């Protein structure tokens, strides 16, 4: 996080609408936001579930706004452009944690209501291109991304990897999401890189994904981790597009059955993604000390793909 000092003229220019496909703005409200007691009876009310099926919030359209509630975090009022949100942290929630919750849970939803979609997974940037790790929870997505960071890769996403299809190319952008590790990986990698974004006076954030767009070179679908006694070999296999599509859709981020237009757009984006970007099954041993060997295998794999680069 890099605090930024600006003069009055620059502040005024920054507040003007900017034409960008990836602009996000979060400001903090100056009052206590409360939902009506009967909000659950609204016909547009929708419960939000995490990848494990647990409720973590809800949302409801209100006129030209959309109101969101993330439990134990706070409320967000979203403007109709899906580019701006006003946040209202719960009592006791500090601004750093509130902003992290925004980038992990709210920003992917905002992006999906526009041209974007978000893979449920982690991603890194290496050799100028993005590699994404996808799959259900507890398969090591964040751990693999963190291990590749030790080889010089740049963390690009954790939990939601946004992508666009432009001019026949699938591209992914960076969200400032902290890599979240469970034990024992959290102790094995003690220095998790912090997210970076510009913080304006008053706690306001302008974040533009567009300058971070890079080609999405590969997507790795993680199979359940194996034990050393079962297999000590890292297995990589290309998944045909017809099989890759339902796999990636099964873990698609922010899918909502109450927005059929957005869902049609999402399916079309994923159809383009599996046609343009190769998807591979990845199976590896559940052993932190063997991670360097797994990353070695992934780096060799990238070099062997068409257009591969020497590390």
HELIX and SHEET records of a PDB file:
HELIX    1   1 UNK A    8  UNK A   14  1                                   7    
HELIX    2   2 UNK A   39  UNK A   41  5                                   3    
HELIX    3   3 UNK A   95  UNK A  101  1                                   7    
HELIX    4   4 UNK A  102  UNK A  106  3                                   5    
HELIX    5   5 UNK A  107  UNK A  112  1                                   6    
HELIX    6   6 UNK A  141  UNK A  149  1                                   9    
HELIX    7   7 UNK A  185  UNK A  188  1                                   4    
HELIX    8   8 UNK A  201  UNK A  203  5                                   3    
HELIX    9   9 UNK A  210  UNK A  212  5                                   3    
HELIX   10  10 UNK A  241  UNK A  250  1                                  10    
HELIX   11  11 UNK A  260  UNK A  276  1                                  17    
HELIX   12  12 UNK A  288  UNK A  290  5                                   3    
HELIX   13  13 UNK A  291  UNK A  304  1                                  14    
SHEET    1   A 2 UNK A   2  UNK A   3  0                                        
SHEET    2   A 2 UNK A 198  UNK A 199  1                                        
SHEET    1   B 7 UNK A  46  UNK A  49  0                                        
SHEET    2   B 7 UNK A  55  UNK A  62 -1                                        
SHEET    3   B 7 UNK A  65  UNK A  70 -1                                        
SHEET    4   B 7 UNK A  74  UNK A  79 -1                                        
SHEET    5   B 7 UNK A  84  UNK A  89 -1                                        
SHEET    6   B 7 UNK A  23  UNK A  28  1                                        
SHEET    7   B 7 UNK A 205  UNK A 208 -1                                        
SHEET    1   C 7 UNK A 117  UNK A 119  0                                        
SHEET    2   C 7 UNK A 161  UNK A 166 -1                                        
SHEET    3   C 7 UNK A 169  UNK A 172 -1                                        
SHEET    4   C 7 UNK A 214  UNK A 222 -1                                        
SHEET    5   C 7 UNK A 129  UNK A 134  1                                        
SHEET    6   C 7 UNK A 121  UNK A 126 -1                                        
SHEET    7   C 7 UNK A 154  UNK A 158 -1                                        
SHEET    1   D 6 UNK A 117  UNK A 119  0                                        
SHEET    2   D 6 UNK A 161  UNK A 166 -1                                        
SHEET    3   D 6 UNK A 169  UNK A 172 -1                                        
SHEET    4   D 6 UNK A 214  UNK A 222 -1                                        
SHEET    5   D 6 UNK A 278  UNK A 283  1                                        
SHEET    6   D 6 UNK A 235  UNK A 239 -1                                        
END                                                                             
